[in-house]
């Protein structure tokens, strides 16, 4: 049964309610999420200063011992550089910097290649280092407390600025999944991670899992890949095909962003149908700036949605 895709006369009022809900959440929660993340970032900057002797010793050995500091080192240059920019300037393999910033060294790289790449990173950082901010470096001396504190604040603010959008996005995703969980638990559902080795149809009735990998055929049909799905829910009374309901939580803080992303969900449903047939259902859980253009596009691709401001519509979806 259609949920909201077949009710265009309701879209305008729902868009208004969705934008209002998102804005209310943002004003309340986003500053708090930012502040909490900033505390972590400040600690990262302190770790960087300690590991590099207040930026006077940026060496491959330092990065080898603490690879995650590369993320903060990128914010110590003038101008601060993105991960991909560092990769290009230092002629690094794709994914190398991301691996370091996760706190790990590449596992399948020779010691010689690792040394070469770490040397390249140090060379680029040294050339671009913000020496106006770290003015004690010119005299190769320790900073006075005021200089050090100012530099730490500036680098922390740069790092927070670089990750501000992910901070807000992750906080909103966590909240959306919490809304889904509360709705399901109140109706007798049990949260239970479904083993990836077992078929979707074997998922026990009345259970749900979050961030579940669902195997699908790639777009070229040549291999099987794991598609991450935000929520997978097997109704108390399963659908005739036995498949659970798949849910993607989506939020957006402006209308432009949603129209850029609207093909992502269409691609997902095409791959799912190619793998499991046309009866499998992917439903969007929307909060924020999703206008009629976005909704019309998704409806034309056979997608439907539940609004976060009206989660009871999950009942219409069969839950």
C-alpha positions in Angstrom: 0.0 0.0 0.0 1.4 3.5 -0.9 2.4 5.6 2.1 3.0 9.2 1.0 4.2 9.0 -2.6 0.6 9.0 -3.9 -0.5 12.0 -1.9 1.0 15.1 -3.7 -1.7 17.3 -2.2 -0.2 16.7 1.2 3.4 17.3 0.2 3.5 21.1 0.7 2.2 20.9 4.3 4.5 18.0 5.1 7.5 19.8 3.7 6.7 22.8 5.9 6.3 20.5 9.0 9.5 18.7 8.1 11.6 21.9 7.7 10.2 23.2 11.0 11.1 20.0 12.9 14.6 20.0 11.4 15.2 23.7 12.3 13.9 23.2 15.9 16.3 20.2 16.3 19.2 22.1 14.8 18.9 25.1 17.0 18.7 22.8 20.1 21.1 20.0 19.3 23.6 21.1 16.7 25.5 23.6 19.0 25.7 20.9 21.7 27.0 18.3 19.3 29.6 20.9 18.0 30.7 21.7 21.6 31.1 18.1 22.5 33.1 17.4 19.4 35.3 20.4 20.0 36.3 19.0 23.3 37.6 15.9 21.5 39.3 18.1 18.9 41.1 20.2 21.6 42.5 17.0 23.0 43.7 15.9 19.5 45.5 19.2 19.2 47.2 18.8 22.6 48.3 15.3 21.5 49.7 16.7 18.3 51.7 19.4 20.1 53.0 16.8 22.6 54.0 14.3 19.9 55.7 16.9 17.7 57.4 18.9 20.6 55.1 21.9 19.8 55.4 21.4 16.0 59.2 21.5 16.1 59.6 17.8 15.2 57.3 16.6 12.5 58.9 13.4 11.3 57.8 10.0 9.8 58.5 8.4 13.1 56.0 10.6 14.8 53.3 9.8 12.3 54.2 6.1 12.4 53.6 6.1 16.1 50.5 8.3 16.0 49.1 8.1 12.4 45.8 9.8 13.4 47.6 13.1 14.0 47.7 13.6 10.2 44.0 14.9 10.4 45.1 17.7 12.7 48.4 18.3 10.9 46.3 19.2 7.8 44.7 22.0 9.9 48.1 23.4 10.9 49.0 24.6 7.3 48.3 27.9 5.6 45.8 27.4 4.1 44.5 24.2 5.8 44.3 21.4 3.2 41.7 18.7 2.6 42.6 15.0 2.7 42.5 14.7 -1.1 44.7 17.8 -1.5 47.3 16.3 0.7 47.1 13.0 -1.2 47.7 14.9 -4.5 50.5 17.1 -3.2 52.4 14.3 -1.6 51.7 11.8 -4.5 50.2 9.3 -2.2 48.1 6.2 -3.0 44.3 6.7 -2.8 43.0 5.9 0.6 46.4 6.2 2.3 45.7 9.4 4.2 42.3 8.1 5.3 43.9 5.0 6.6 46.3 7.0 8.7 43.6 9.3 10.0 41.7 6.2 11.2 44.7 5.5 13.5 46.2 2.7 11.4 49.1 2.0 9.1 48.5 0.3 5.8 48.9 -3.5 6.4 50.0 -4.5 2.9 52.7 -1.9 2.2 56.5 -2.5 2.2 58.5 -0.7 4.9 60.3 1.2 2.1 57.1 2.5 0.5 55.7 3.4 3.9 58.8 5.4 4.7 58.7 7.2 1.3 55.0 8.2 1.7 55.4 9.4 5.3 58.5 11.5 4.2 56.3 13.0 1.5 53.6 13.9 4.0 56.2 15.6 6.3 57.7 17.5 3.4 54.4 18.9 2.3 53.3 19.8 5.8 56.7 21.4 6.5 56.4 23.5 3.3 52.9 24.7 4.0 53.1 25.0 7.8 51.4 28.2 9.1 54.6 29.8 10.5 52.7 33.0 11.3 50.7 31.0 13.8 53.6 29.0 15.0 56.0 31.9 15.1 58.3 30.3 17.7 59.5 27.9 14.9 61.6 30.6 13.3 63.8 30.8 16.4 63.6 27.1 17.0 62.5 27.8 20.5 59.7 26.7 22.8 56.5 28.8 22.6 55.5 30.9 25.6 52.1 29.9 27.1 50.1 32.6 25.4 51.5 31.7 21.9 50.9 28.0 22.5 47.3 28.6 23.7 46.5 30.8 20.7 47.8 28.3 18.2 45.9 25.5 19.9 42.6 27.4 19.7 43.1 28.3 16.1 44.0 24.8 15.0 41.1 23.4 17.0 38.6 25.8 15.4 39.9 25.0 11.9 39.5 21.3 12.6 36.0 21.8 14.0 35.1 23.9 11.0 36.3 21.1 8.6 34.1 18.5 10.3 31.1 20.7 11.2 28.8 19.2 8.6 29.6 15.5 9.5 29.2 16.4 13.2 25.6 17.6 12.6 24.8 14.9 10.1 25.9 12.1 12.4 24.0 13.6 15.3 20.9 13.8 13.2 21.2 10.3 11.9 21.6 9.0 15.5 18.4 10.9 16.5 16.5 9.6 13.5 17.4 6.0 14.3 16.4 6.7 17.9 13.0 7.8 16.7 12.6 4.6 14.7 13.8 2.4 17.6 11.4 4.0 20.0 8.4 3.6 17.6 9.3 -0.1 17.0 10.0 -1.0 20.7 6.7 0.6 21.7 5.0 -1.9 19.4 6.8 -5.0 20.6 9.7 -5.2 18.2 13.1 -6.4 19.4 16.5 -5.0 18.2 18.6 -7.9 17.0 21.4 -7.7 14.5 20.8 -10.1 11.6 23.8 -12.2 10.5 25.0 -11.2 7.1 25.6 -14.8 6.2 21.9 -15.5 6.4 19.2 -14.6 3.9 17.0 -11.5 4.5 13.9 -13.7 4.4 15.2 -15.7 7.4 15.1 -12.6 9.6 12.9 -13.4 12.6 9.6 -11.7 12.7 9.2 -8.8 15.0 12.9 -7.9 14.9 14.9 -5.0 13.5 18.6 -4.1 13.1 20.4 -0.9 12.3 23.3 -0.3 9.8 22.8 -3.7 8.2 24.9 -4.7 5.2 22.7 -6.2 2.5 24.4 -8.1 -0.4 23.5 -6.8 -3.8 24.8 -7.2 -7.3 26.9 -4.3 -8.5 25.5 -2.0 -11.2 27.6 -3.8 -13.9 26.3 -7.2 -12.6 29.8 -8.6 -12.4 30.2 -9.0 -8.6 28.4 -8.9 -5.2 28.8 -5.9 -2.9 27.5 -5.0 0.5 25.0 -2.2 0.5 24.7 -0.5 3.9 21.0 0.0 4.9 20.2 2.2 7.9 17.3 0.0 9.3 16.0 -3.4 8.3 12.7 -4.4 9.9 10.9 -7.7 9.7 7.2 -7.1 10.6 5.3 -9.2 13.2 3.3 -10.5 10.2 5.9 -10.8 7.4 5.1 -9.6 3.9 4.1 -12.4 1.4 7.6 -12.4 -0.1 9.3 -12.8 3.3 11.5 -9.8 2.8 11.9 -7.2 5.6 11.2 -3.6 5.1 14.4 -1.6 4.4 14.6 2.0 5.6 17.0 4.7 4.7 17.1 7.7 7.2 17.6 10.9 5.3 18.0 14.5 6.7 19.0 17.7 5.0 19.5 21.3 6.1 18.8 22.9 2.7 16.9 22.2 -0.5 19.9 22.3 -2.8 21.7 19.4 -1.1 18.7 17.1 -1.4 18.4 17.6 -5.2 22.1 16.7 -5.6 21.6 13.5 -3.6 18.3 12.3 -4.9 19.8 9.8 -7.4 21.5 7.9 -4.6 18.3 6.3 -3.3 17.2 5.6 -6.9 20.4 3.8 -7.5 20.0 1.8 -4.4 16.4 0.6 -5.2 17.5 -0.4 -8.7 20.3 -2.5 -7.4 18.0 -4.1 -4.7 15.4 -4.9 -7.3 18.0 -6.3 -9.7 19.1 -8.7 -6.9 15.9 -9.5 -5.1 13.1 -8.7 -7.5 10.6 -5.9 -7.7 8.8 -6.8 -4.5 11.5 -5.7 -2.2 10.7 -2.4 -0.5 13.0 0.5 0.4 11.3 3.3 2.3 12.9 6.7 3.1 12.6 8.3 6.6 12.7 12.0 5.9 13.4 15.0 8.1 14.4 18.5 6.8 14.5 20.2 3.4 12.9 17.8 0.9 10.9 19.7 -1.6 8.3 18.7 -4.2 11.0 18.3 -6.8 12.8 15.7 -4.7 9.7 13.9 -3.7 8.4 13.7 -7.2 11.7 12.3 -8.5 11.7 9.6 -5.8 8.1 8.7 -6.4 8.8 8.3 -10.1 11.5 5.8 -9.2 9.1 3.8 -7.2 10.3 5.0 -3.8 8.0 5.9 -0.9 8.7 7.6 2.4 7.7 8.2 6.0 8.1 11.6 7.5 9.8 11.9 10.9 7.2 14.3 12.1 4.6 11.5 11.5 6.3 8.1 12.2 2.9 6.4 12.7 2.9 6.2 8.9 5.2 3.1 9.4 1.9 1.3 10.2 0.7 2.1 6.6 4.0 0.6 5.4 3.0 -2.7 7.1 4.8 -2.6 10.4 
